[in-house]
Amino acid sequence: MIMSPESRQLLTVGRAPRQPGVTDGAEPIRRIHIGILRCFCLSLPRRIAALALVALIGIPNARAQNLAQTPPMGWNSWNYFGHKVDDKVIRQTADLLVATGMKDAGYIYVNIDDTWEGTRDANGLLHTNSKFPDMKSLADYVHSRGLKIGIYSSPGSRTCGGFEGSLGHEEQDAQLFASWGIDYLKYDLCSFDTDVMRKQAPNDKAEQMRLMRAAYARMGNALRATGRPMVYSLCQYGSDAVWEWAPSVGANLWRTTGDSAPTWDRIHLLGFDQAGLEQYSGPGHWNDPDILEVGNGDLTLEENRLHFSLWAILAAPLLAGNDLSNMHPEIRAILTNRDVIAIDQDPLGKQGTRAYTEGEMEVWTRPLASGALAVALFNTGDDRLPTHPFHLNLGKLGLHGTQTGKDLWTGKTISLSEGQPIELRSHDVLLVRLDSPK
Ligand code: GLA
């Protein structure tokens, strides 16, 4: 599903502020604990009512908050393999994550996307199709490599690829995933829209959205009830301002966009369209502008570098989406650049945003732990000199005087001064870490 910036804007109009204590990452569990202690000072009926409330609303947040304290990192099968993913690809990818050093750089989740599903038996138990003869043994293999494994389903009767979805079998499927040893679920809206939302509430958009939220809450609860920690990833393309309510259904991340594609236009649209969503992201709950396309299609080296840098500035999940068995050294170097990964994984967990644009130059910043700052300059123009010439305005970044930092793509020390002319190749990026911005 493709979403234009205009339609995204329509969806985001009227964003309500988040309710503190309901959707925040670290705070709620502390409040729950204090609440439980206070509870014993209450009368019995009140005590029962308070504990019931904790059971109802507190636990999904508690479950969600221990996971994904930094944006999830790993690999997903969809962007490169699509329907061709199978047991062999997953085992080989797990081996390659280790062999290429990607695991050591932080890529931990090996996520099987759509097309693994077979049919249900008379008891409703879902079986894999012939591409995945034994999911439990596959999960064991992935775990034996020191990695974690993810899977995919839909709240509808059919997945986007037309395979069996979880509608009416949510608890059973969650238990099945847990019994296999699954660590991560991507839950993709797909046919739930036509099967349920449009059928049950044909002319009532608000009711359709309520049904959708309830479906995501149901799976969130089902995952929690298994007792197995599983990262919960919502995929409904950013509709109904998902960033406002996703954490309350136990989500650790949620797609904010339609599908990515390995083209400059698509990466440009998805990435730069994220400005304004930064307030919704944080430890345990992340905006997800989709799986990486680094190394896919005809993206140039500059475009791959820019894509990876932008996702890092956005505190986006870093799920590689390429074929690791055929990865050029330059692509491996991009995906394993530790300095850039450290920006993405910064423990403060604050998503960056646009500081200003000038012509086709985009200037973004991201606040980092210990008062550090990431500054990214993106040349989105087709020419080497997008504006003639571009002069950096440090004042617009809240900085005063010459700054010294590290250029994260050359590894060298760099100075940035007021009015400094900066020249970048078309679609290239300058990404700088300032440990002591002033
Ligand atoms: C949707 C999702 C994709 C992928 C496919 C699988 O299009 O947005 O990320 O999961 O379904 O069918």
Residues whose N, C-alpha, C, O or C-beta is under 5 A from the ligand:
A	BS01	GLA	M1 W78 D113 D114 C160 G161 D259
